[in-house]
Amino acid sequence: MKALLKHVAAVAVLLVTGAGTATAAEGPAWRDCHDGLSCTEIEVPADWDHPAGAATVTVPLLRILARERKLGTLLVNPGGPAQSIPLFAVPGFRDQFTDLAARFDVVVFDPRGLDVTCPGPVPAALAGALTRSAYDAYAAANAKFAADCTAAPGHLGARQVARDMDAIRARLGEPRLNYFGSSYGTVYGQEYAALFGSRVGRMYLDSVLDHTRSDPAAWARTGAVTAERNLFRMARWCAAEPACALHGRDVLAVWDGLATPEVIAWAAARIGDDRSWPALTAGLAAAEAGDTSAMTPRPAPPDTRLARTAFCTDFPAPARFPAAERVEAELRAAAPRLGWAAHPWRVSGQCAGLPRTGLDPPAGLPPMPRVLVANGDDDPLTPAEHGRRVAAQLHGSYLPSAGNHALYLRGNACVRGYVHRWLWDGELPPAGARCGGAG
């Protein structure tokens, strides 16, 4: 990970002093950033399994100060895996975290390595049914991307990030870690629970991606089925909604007549959000009339980041084409119209060719009842079954909710109320509690 590693004289000193000139007693040296917020970085070992070497990585932090009666620090990762700290320059993004700072110093961290710019772009995602030639070509391109950018992709994994989180806890002077993880941030929360469960104060995991299941097909199946169910839900909505562009039509029949690889890829990226249904059905109606402009990919800067590499470090995926073909066949059998293609970084192909160094998801999670978990019933990205399974392993509290992805950050008032009562007062939802939609 040549672009990621820095050589220093003594890692042990850096672990104590962190960024800037602050001492351990003073904590990190914060500086002003993003119009009223504070930023800093800490240095941690590039490989926590061999921390005595000289190589380190930088972990960026952003702080929103508590407004009143401070309870401590709440560490936050909003998901991705991606950088989120630069997004705090946008008021609409930072507003999602305002309520959390009522009682906590909110400290957001960006996982190690995701600020690295690689020499070349991430290979374009596979589309349509897998073929050996496409799979092999993609694997070769993926391998070149990884070789050109990094020598140790395993250093990006959640196990390393969880140890970074504990270093952040120590640098901030907190005896326990209070944590808010959304989407991919829940992977880091699960790994922290597996390694440091006794150090958890209160934890909230929103839109959980199960980090403990080793079978790729079983891991992806519930998301595929959820996406397929959303297609049927959209058809029912359209039948009842006069404003739907396909109102009065058989939406599934229209879909079946249009379901090329391009249409499937376009729809799969949107079916997880009910708010996209008007645009989805309008695009299908236009495509039926010969206008596919809605499905034409818009020009975008090349993706040169390591997010997909990080994902493939954390989750098992088929290592050879026959295994990938079997996974795709299982997903097609469970969700033949759309769901089989709806999972990000499709399990059947997107990790092909990447080194598997560091792949170490926990086989299970220890009992740690100081956790609240919530997933949206209709979210194919992080399906509800993932959240229920993780909550059961942790012996935590599971809050079922209508809706899709990132319930708290997208403003579900019911979910936000329960989260605040848990984080601020230690009050978990009562037995049988359930939240409705985003209102």
N, C-alpha and C positions, 0 to 999 in steps of 0.2 A: 504494500500500500504506500508506494513511494511518495505520492503527493500528500499523503496523510500523516506521515511520520516526521517527527522533529527530534533531533539529537540534542540532548542536554547533558549537563555534567552529572547531575544526581537526581534521579527520579524521586527519591525519598524526600529531598528538600522541597521539590515542587508539590508533592502531595500535601505538605504542611502549609506552604505559603501561597499556592495557587497563582492566579494572575496578578499582575501589578506588584506593589510592594507591601501589601497588607500582611500582618502576622496572623497566626492561627487564631489568636484571641480576637482580633479585629474582624475576621471574616474576609470575604473577597473584597477587592477594591472596585466599587461600583462607579460607573460614569454615566452621565446623562445621555439618553438616547430616545428617539421616537417621541419627542415633544412631551416631556414630563415623566417618562419612564426611565429605568436604569438598566444598564447592561454590563456584563463582565464575561470572563471566561475562566475556566479552571483547566489545569493540565492533569491528565491521568495516564497511567500506563497504556501503551498501545495494546498490550496483551496481558490481562490480569493473571493469566495462568503462569506467566513468566515476568513478574513485575520488576525484577531486579535489574533488567537491562536498561539501556539509555533511551529507548524510543518511547515517545509520548504522543498523545493526541490531545486536541483542544476541544472542550465541550462548551458551547456558548450558552449563556444564561440571560434571561430578561426578568426584571422584577417590577411588580405593581404593588405599591405599599398598601397595607391594610388601612382602612379609613377609621376604624373605631375598635376599642376593646379587643386588641389583637390576641388571637389564640395561638399563634405560631406561624409556621410557614407551610404552604400547600404547594408541593411540586406538581407541575402540570406538563403533560405532553398531549397535544391535540390530535396527533395521528399522522398518517402518511403511509410509509415512512418518508419524511420530507422535512425541509426547513420550515419552521413557522415563525421564528422571531422576526425576519424581515417583513412579514405581513402585518406586524403591529404598527407599521407606519400608516396603515389604512384604518380610519376610525371605525368603520363597520365591523372590522375583524376584532379589534381590541374590545369593542363594546360587549362581545359575547362573554367576556371574563370579568366584567365590572362587578357583578354581584358576588362572585367568589372572593373578591378583595374587600368585602364588607368587614370580614373578621380575620382574614389571613393576609400575610404577605404572599402574594401569588408569584411563584418563581417558575417560569417556563424554560424548559431546556430543549435544545435541538440535539438529537442523537449524533454521536460521533460519525464523522466521515461524510455526512450528507451535504456538506458545503463544498466538497471536492468536485472540481470540474475535470472530467476525463478527456483524453485527447480526441476521442471520436464519439459519435452519438450511439445511444442504445439502439440495437437492431429493431426494425419495425416489427410489431407484434404479428404473430401468425394469425391468419384468418381462415375460416372455412374448415372443412374436414382435414385432419392430418394426413399427410402423405409422407412416405419415407424420404423422398427427395427434399421436400420443404423442411421437414424436421432436421435432416442432416445439414442442410444449408444454414438453417437458423442456429443450430448448435455450433457450427463453425464460426458464424458471425458473433455469437455470444461469447465464445471462448476467446476470440480475438479482442473483443471489447474489454473483457476482464483482464487479459494478459497485458494489454496496452495501459490499463488504468491502475491496476493494483497487483501486488505480489502476495497479499494475505487477506482475501475477502472474509475469512472467518472472523477477523477482528471487528467486523461490523455487527456481529450477531447480538441478539437480545441478552445473552448471558454476559457479554462484556458490558452492554449498556446498563444492565441492572447493577453491576458493580460500580459503574460511573455514578448511578443514582445514589448509591450508598456513600460514595465519596462526596457528592454534593450535600447530602444530609449532614455528614460530618463537618464539612467546610462551613455550613451555615449554623453550626452549633446546635442542631436539633437532636435530642435523644431518640426520637422516633420519627419515622417518615410518614407524613400525611400526603396522600397521593390522589390525583385526579388524572385518569387516563381515558382518552376517547379513541375509538377505532384502533389503529395500530399501537397507540399508546397503551392499550390493554395488554398487548403482548409483553411489553416491558414490565407492566404491573404484575403479570403472572410470574414472570421470571424472578422478579424481586421477591414475591411471596415464596417462591420455591427456595430461594437462597437465604433470605433474610426475614422470614415471616415473623420472628419474634421482635423485630424492630419496627413493625408497622404500627402506626397510630390508628388513623382512619383512612380507608381507601374507597374510592368510587371508580368503578369500571363501566364505561358507557359504550355500547355497541362492541361487544367482546368478539374478538377473533380467537378461537380456541387454539392454544399453543401446545396442546398436549396430545393430540391425536396423530398417530404415525401413519395411518393409511390415507394416502392422498385422495382416493375416490370417496371414502367415508367422510373425510374432512370437507370435501367440496359438495357432496350430494345435497345436503340440506339447503345450501345457498342456491343450487341449481333448481331445486324443487320450488323454493320461494320465488325465484324469478319467473318460473313457469306459471305459478299461481297468480303472480302479478299481471301477466298477460291476460289471463282469464278475468281477473278483476277489472282490468282496463276495458275489456269487451263489455262487461256488465255495466260499468260506468257509462260507456258510450251509448248503450241501449237506453239508458235512463236520462241522458243529458242531451237536450236538443242542440246545444252549442257544439257538440262534438262533430268534427268534420266527417265522421263516418256514421253519424246517427241514422238509424234505420237500415244499416247494412250489417251483414254478418262479418264482424271484425276479424274473427279467426279465419274465415274463408279468404278475406282480403290478405291477411298475413301470409297464409299458405301459398297464395299466388305470387307473393313478392319476396319470399324469404331467401334471397341470395346471400352469399357471405358478407357482402357490403351492408345490406339491410340489417342482417342479424347483428353485426358488430355495432352498427349505429344504434339500434334499439337496445341491445344488451347494456350499453353504457348508460342508458336513461331509464330503464324499466324499474329501477329501484327507488324512484321518487315519484309519488303520485302527482306531484305538481307538474311533472313533465308530460302527463297524458294528453293535454290539449295539443302540444307541439308534436308529440309522437303520432297521434292520429291524423293531424294535419299533414305531416310528412308522408305518412302512408297513403293518404288520399292523393297527394300531389304525385307520388311515385307511380300510383296506379294510372294516373293521367299522363305519365311520361316525363314528369319533372322530378329528377332525383337530386336537385341542388341541395336540399336539406341534408342529404346523406353524404355529400361530397366533403371530405376532410378539409378544414380550413388550414391555410398555411400557418405554421407554428415554428418557433425556434427549435432547433434540434435538442433532444433530451440527452444531456451528457452527464447526468447524475447517477448516483449509485443506489437509488431506491430499490430497483428490481434486484440488484445484487444482494442488498440487505434482506429483502423478503426471501430470497432463495437460500440465504444462509440460515434462516430461522425455521423454514418449513420443508418437510420431506417432499420430494417430487420424483417422478419416474426418471431413472437414469438412462434408459435406452428406449428406442422407438417402440418395440413390442409392448413394453410396460405402459408407455404413454398412450398407445392405441387402445389398450385394455381400459385405461381410466376414461378415455373419451367415450368408449363404447358404453361403459357403465353410466356415465352422465347422460348420454343420449337416450339410453333406455329409461332413465328416471325422469328426464325433462327434454323431450325430443324436439319441441318447436323452437325454444329460445334458451331455456335455462342452462343447457349444457355449455353454452358459450358465454354465460353471463358473469363468470367469476373473474376478478382481475388477475392478471398474470396467469392466464389459464393453466391450471394444474397439469394439463396434459402436454404442454410444450414450452412454456415461457422460461423455465429454468434450465432448459437443455444446454449443455456445453459449459455451464458455469461450474467452477470448482466447488466441491462440497465441504471444504475445510471448515471446521468449527460447527457443523450442524449438530446441535445438541438440545433439541426441545425437551422439556421435562416430561418424564413418563407419567407424572401425575402431580397434583398439588397438595400441600399439607393442609390440614384443618386450620383455618385462620378466620374466625367468624367476624373479624373487624372489617368487613367489606360489604359494600352494596353494589349489586350488578343490575344493569338495565339494558335490554335490547328491544328493538322495534320488531313487532310481529311480521312486518312486511319488508324487512330489509334483507335482500339477497347478498349484500356485500359482507355483512356480519350477521348471519341468521340467528334467530332467537334460540335455536337449539344449542348453539355455541355458548351463549350466555348462561343458559340453564345448566349445561354440563359443567362449566367452570365454577359457577356458584355452588353447585352440589359438592364438588371436590373440596372447595374452600370452607364448606359449611357456612357460607355467607347467606345474605338475604338477596333473593332475586325479585326484581320489580318488573313484571310484564307490562308492556305498553303497546298500544296501537301506534302505527307510524313506521318510519323508515330509519335512516341512519343518523347518528350523532344527535341523540334526543335532547340532551341538555344544551349543546351549543346551537342547535337549530330552534331553540326557544319553546320546548314543550313545558308549559307552565306547571303542570302537575308533576312531571319528573323533577323540574328545578326545585319545587317546593320540598319534595322528599329529600333531594340531595342536600339542600341547605340545612334541613333539620338534622340530617345525619352528620354532616361535617361540622356544623356549629354546636349542636347540642347532644350528639351521640344517640339520637333517636332514630331507630330503623323503622321502615314502613310496617304497619300491622299486618298480621296474617290475612291473606286474601286481597291485599291492596292491588290495585291495577290502575294504570293511567290510560286515558283516551288519546285523541290526536293532538296536534301541535297547538291547539288553542289555549 
